[in-house]
């Protein structure tokens, strides 16, 4: 049976399952080959809770770009202690970062979309590719509400760039549903969320949003783009 048919059948089954059930099914089908990438945002904290509280055999990893908020790094430590788990951290290649900074300056990403995407590639995309290598399923915390690019995604889809199955278990969750779940389960989250930071990335590239602004408005606010770093590009 072709990959497309397999994914179609798996998608039909997954769509009938809760995030808990979907994660459990995939961890059985792809034992030892399934990973979850967390940026420690609210969505990802929900999925970390689901994995850890159900003791699912899914490796959790995070990308430390070298430019994260101290609050984000503190939350990583808090999360590990709260759930008694280890989150594997991947870093950008030293030589690539040094070359990037030498060529465009420490904050050269402000100068053009091309520069910003180059920075995202070195600090995020390349480390992600290493983290996903030799795995079959990549779990994400994407929600359709987050951006137009994400509204067309499916819960199960093929990620061509990384040659891996991508599973988005809370894709159809609303923001309000997510917040209610966090409160109900006392899930630790980044205190920056209480200060107007909805989508949190690198410190130089993230600001708080104003009432009525799009949830992605605080990311790369100085440019007009699709507000994506390349990790989840279609």
Secondary structure, DSSP 8 states (H G I E B T S, - for coil): --HHHHHHHHHHHHTTS-HHHHHHHHHHHTTTSEEEE---SHHHHHHHHHHHHTT-S-EEEEEE-S-B-HHHHHHHHHHHHHHT---EEEE--HHHHHHHHHHH-TTGGGS-HHHHHHHHIIIIIHHHHHHHTT-SEEE----GGG-HHHHT--SEEEETTTTEEEE-TTTT--HHHHHHHHHHTT----GGGGGT-SS--BGGGB----TTS-TTTTBSTTS-S----SSS--
